[in-house]
Amino acid sequence: MTIALCAILVASISSFIIYQLNYANEIKHSYLDIKNLMAAVEKTAAVAAFSGNQQIASDVINSLILNPLIRNANMNGHNHLQIAAGKKSNDTELRLPLYEPLDERNIAGYLTVEINTSEMDRRAKTRSIDTAVSLFILSLLIGLVVYIVVFFKLSRPLTQLSSRLQTIKLATDDRLPHLNNKQYDELIQLTHHINYLLNMVSDVIHAERELRAQISKLEQQFRGIFESANVGIALLDESGRLILANPAFAKLLGEGIHTQAKISGQWIDRLFAQPYRFWGQIYASLERNQATANDLQTCNDWLHVIISASYNDAHTPYYQCLIYDISDRKKREDQMRRSADYDHLTGLQNRHASEKILIHLLSNTIANKNQLAIFMIDLDRFKYINDTYGHEAGDKVLQECASRMKQHFTRDEDLIARLGGDEFMIVAYFEDITQLRAMVQALIVSLNLPIELGNAVFDRVGASIGIALAPQHGSNSNMLINKADQAMYQVKRSGRNGFCIYGSPHCLTPQSPSQQINPALGH
């Protein structure tokens, strides 16, 4: 039925198109016929127009009028020639100039015809309708034949095949019967293909059942790993709320935070000392489409956090989060770092660390146009105390002197370091020479106070201090340390237990208490 309707529709559309095309073609040919007719009588009409011959002109006009497509014709020329025939109306006109036979550059007159457009339209419609009707009938006949052939050769056998196919159960050995009639070669091939497809579907179903069994087994294994893992494993939604977590994750969070995590993402602010770093890790994973890892500090411990972003079917992000406790590792790293950068006896920065910090302070001094003082300190009587009272007493002296230095230089930017033995270095900012003098004099007084060496034994140690200033004496760390060393040895040569600024001819010591620092060195 559908094929028949399609055939009628196609025939109708085709007939309409053919009608339109044929109608336009007939109109075109009618115009062309009239032009050809005018061209045929052009030379005769030109002679009549040039000579003014009424008889020839009348014959030309009358011959044109005989054509039903020409409603009216007229000609004018020399000697007041004016000939017309037919009925005048307002139809379309065609005008042909008539040139003189002896000189074609001059026009002798004009031949004008008025087209009978109604007759032209009638002829075009009649011929176009005949052609369209013939095509429509022919299309219907072809469609009917095709419908009969398709119905008996294809539609009915396919319907029977479809009905049989609906009774077949998947994942069984039931198949379509084989056809042996050679009239149905295509159906035989189709039946083979369908049976082949059914075999493939059965294989897929069996494979899927086996795969489901394997997946179920793997799910049990992974569930066991998930539940018993020492690493915290969790899924978070885009707000940070906990979707799923294993026992290890809950243990690392603690009961209170774990309960809150199931409600909202505010648990992140409670757990981490710097929660913005956790969120930054989440956003980085989402942006880079790869896992990110970081060490994050909690209120009491350190956690190593690995985050990987994924999307669900609604293209909403969620996050896989793995955490495990690295507090012990961090403690070991801190111990190693302190052993590398700090003096184990006094707790001060060692030479290696202090050199790096000094370079940083010097760069800030230059950038901010500050003044920096580098103190090189040598304990005057340390060797005597160490040799007299023993190494244990010497260690107490070093520790007490370090403690007193820290009491005087308490700013975050102040640097106090033990370079080795009884040599110390202090680096501090100062505003003017008066402040600098007060700082160093207070330090000398403090280092001169008695130190308890044990068993009610007290002694004094004292110190020689050399000072170099930045940027007055340079901006290179090694050069400034050398200049401060030179100033310190100048103090020792001058009697010890005092201080001297590099470039100053005199040192301030207890033997010369009235000696003043040269103010020019502070500039």
C-alpha positions, 0 to 999 in steps of 0.5 A: 500500500505504501509503495502504491501511494509513493508511486501516485505521489511521485507520478503527481509530482513528476507530472506537475513538474513536466507540465511546468517545464513543457508550458515554459518551453512551448511559450518559448518556442512560440516566441521563436516561431514568430521571430523566425517568421518575421525574419523570413519576410524581413528582406521582402518587407525591407524592399517594400518599405524602401520603395514605398510599394503598397502592394508588396507591403500588403502581401507581407502583412497579410501573410503574417496575419494568417498565423493565429499567434499574430493578432495584428501587424503593421509596416511603415516606410518611405513615401508615407507607407503605412500598412496595417492588418488584424485587430489592435489590442494591448498584447505584447509587440515585437518590432523589427527594423527594416534596413535599406537594401542598398545601404544597411546603415539606414533604416527604411521603416519598421515591421511591428507584430502584436502577439496573440498571447491568449492563443499562445497560452491556450496552445501551450497549456493544451500541449503541456496537459497532454504531455503531463497526463500521458506521463501520469498514466505511464507512471501509474502503470509502472508503479502498479507493476512494481507494486505487484512484483514487490508484494509477491516477490518481496513484501509477503515473503519478508512479512512471513520471515519477520513473523517467524523471527519474532518467535525466536528466543535469543541465546538458544539454538532456534534459527530461521528455516533455510529456503531452497526456492531459487526465486527467492535468492535475495531472501535466502541470502538474507536468511543466512545473514540473520541466522549468522547475526543470531549466532553472533548475538548468542555468542555475545550474550554468553560472553556477557554472562561470563564477563558479568560473573568475572566482574562480580568476582572482581567486585568482591575482590576489590571490595575486600581491598577497598575495605581493608586497605591502609590507604584512605580511599573516597569519592567526593562530589563537586562541593567536596561532600563525601559520597563513599569512603573506606574505613581507613579514610574514616579513621584518618578523618576522625569520627566527628569530621567523617560525620560532617563530611557526609553532609557538606564539604566544610570538613575540608576547612576543619581537617586541613591547616591550609584548606585552600591548598586542597581545593587548589589541588582539586581544581588543578586535577580538573583543569589538567585532566590528570591526577595531582599529589601533594603533602598537606598539613592537618591540625596535628599530622601530615597527609599525602593527598592524591586527587583525580577528577572524573565526570559522571554521565551528566558531565558533572565532576566528581573526585577520587581522593586517596590519603595516607598518613606521612607524619613519621616521614615528615618528622624524619625529613624535618630532622634531616633538614635541621641536621643539614641547616642547623647546628646540633649543639646550639640550635642556630643556623649553620654556616651552609644555611646562613650563607644562603640566608645572607644572600637573600637578605642582601638582595632585599637590602638592595631592593628596599634600600635598607641598611644591613649589619654583619657581625662576626663574633669570636668568643675571647676566653672560650679556648681557656675555659674549654681547656681548663674546665673540659669540653662539657663546660665549653659546650655550656658556654656555646649554648649560653652565648647562643641563648643570649644572642637570641634574646637580643635579636628577636626579629624574624628577619634577624639571622644568628648562626654558628659558623664553627668552633666559637665563631658566630655570625649575626645579621640584622637590619638597622636604621642609623649608627646610633641604633647599631652602636646600642645593639652591639654594646648591649650584646657585648655586655650580655656576653660579658655576664658570668656563665655557670659552668657547673658545680657552682663554678662561674666564669666570663667569656667576652667576645670580639665583634667585627662589623661590616655594613651593607651597602656601604661596604659592598653587596657581595656576601663573601666580601662582607664576611671577609671585611667583618672578619678583618674588623674582628681581628682588629678588635683582638689586636686592640685588646679583645672584648669589644667591637670595630666597624670595618674601615674604622681606625679605632675599636671600642673596647673596655680599655677605651670606653669613650671611643666613639664609632665614626658616624661617617661609617653609617652612611 
